[in-house]
Amino acid sequence: MAHTRAKIFDINEKDSHNSITSKVYDVFMLVVIVLSIIPLMFTVELPWFKAVDKITTVIFIVDYVFRWITADLKLNKKGWSFALYPLTPMA
């Protein structure tokens, strides 16, 4: 489990080895961010806007959970990291 969390951390956070997986993840998240903004630019609500909203929300939740379960690797405060992470500015 620790190895899996470390791998998730390397992908989610800035990877020191500049792996292709980390770069693909960053580009994917950038695309998701842009997609999530598109429905906000229109006053009419098209059917696919709801689908985009639901899908991007799920992706953001999964990303947040991944960052939360690897908080101790970033904050280095052992068990307290999981309680402190939601209070950090970038959370």
C-alpha positions as CSV (number, residue, x, y, z in Angstrom):
1,M,0.0,0.0,0.0
2,A,2.8,2.4,0.8
3,H,4.3,1.9,-2.6
4,T,1.0,2.6,-4.3
5,R,0.5,5.8,-2.3
6,A,4.1,6.9,-3.2
7,K,3.3,6.3,-6.8
8,I,0.1,8.3,-6.6
9,F,2.0,11.1,-4.9
10,D,4.6,11.1,-7.6
11,I,1.9,11.4,-10.3
12,N,-0.3,14.0,-8.4
13,E,2.4,16.2,-7.1
14,K,5.3,17.7,-9.1
15,D,7.3,14.6,-10.0
16,S,11.0,15.1,-9.3
17,H,11.8,12.6,-12.1
18,N,9.6,14.3,-14.7
19,S,7.9,11.1,-15.6
20,I,5.6,10.9,-18.6
21,T,2.8,9.7,-16.4
22,S,3.0,12.8,-14.3
23,K,3.0,15.1,-17.4
24,V,0.1,13.3,-18.9
25,Y,-1.8,13.6,-15.6
26,D,-1.1,17.4,-15.5
27,V,-2.3,17.8,-19.1
28,F,-5.4,15.7,-18.3
29,M,-6.3,17.8,-15.3
30,L,-5.7,21.0,-17.2
31,V,-8.2,19.8,-19.9
32,V,-10.7,18.8,-17.2
33,I,-10.4,22.3,-15.6
34,V,-11.1,24.0,-19.0
35,L,-14.0,21.6,-19.7
36,S,-15.5,22.4,-16.3
37,I,-15.4,26.1,-17.1
38,I,-17.1,25.9,-20.5
39,P,-20.7,25.5,-19.2
40,L,-20.2,28.6,-17.0
41,M,-19.6,30.7,-20.1
42,F,-23.2,30.3,-21.4
43,T,-26.5,31.5,-20.2
44,V,-28.4,28.6,-21.8
45,E,-28.1,25.1,-20.3
46,L,-27.4,22.5,-22.9
47,P,-27.9,18.8,-22.0
48,W,-24.3,17.9,-22.4
49,F,-23.4,20.7,-19.9
50,K,-24.9,18.6,-17.1
51,A,-22.9,15.5,-18.1
52,V,-19.7,17.6,-18.3
53,D,-20.4,19.0,-14.9
54,K,-21.0,15.6,-13.3
55,I,-18.0,14.0,-14.9
56,T,-15.6,16.8,-14.0
57,T,-16.9,16.9,-10.5
58,V,-16.2,13.2,-10.0
59,I,-12.7,13.7,-11.5
60,F,-12.0,16.5,-9.1
61,I,-13.3,14.5,-6.1
62,V,-11.0,11.6,-7.0
63,D,-8.1,13.9,-7.4
64,Y,-8.8,15.4,-4.0
65,V,-9.0,12.0,-2.4
66,F,-5.7,11.0,-3.9
67,R,-4.1,14.1,-2.6
68,W,-5.6,13.6,0.8
69,I,-4.5,10.0,1.1
70,T,-0.9,11.1,0.3
71,A,-1.0,14.2,2.5
72,D,1.5,12.6,4.9
73,L,4.1,12.4,2.1
74,K,3.7,16.1,1.4
75,L,3.3,17.6,4.8
76,N,5.6,15.2,6.8
77,K,3.5,15.5,9.9
78,K,2.7,11.8,10.2
79,G,-0.9,11.1,11.3
80,W,-1.7,14.8,11.7
81,S,-1.1,15.4,7.9
82,F,-4.5,13.8,7.1
83,A,-6.3,16.2,9.5
84,L,-4.2,19.3,8.5
85,Y,-4.4,18.8,4.7
86,P,-8.0,20.1,4.3
87,L,-6.9,23.3,6.0
88,T,-3.9,23.9,3.7
89,P,-4.3,26.7,1.1
90,M,-3.9,24.4,-1.9
91,A,-6.3,21.8,-0.6
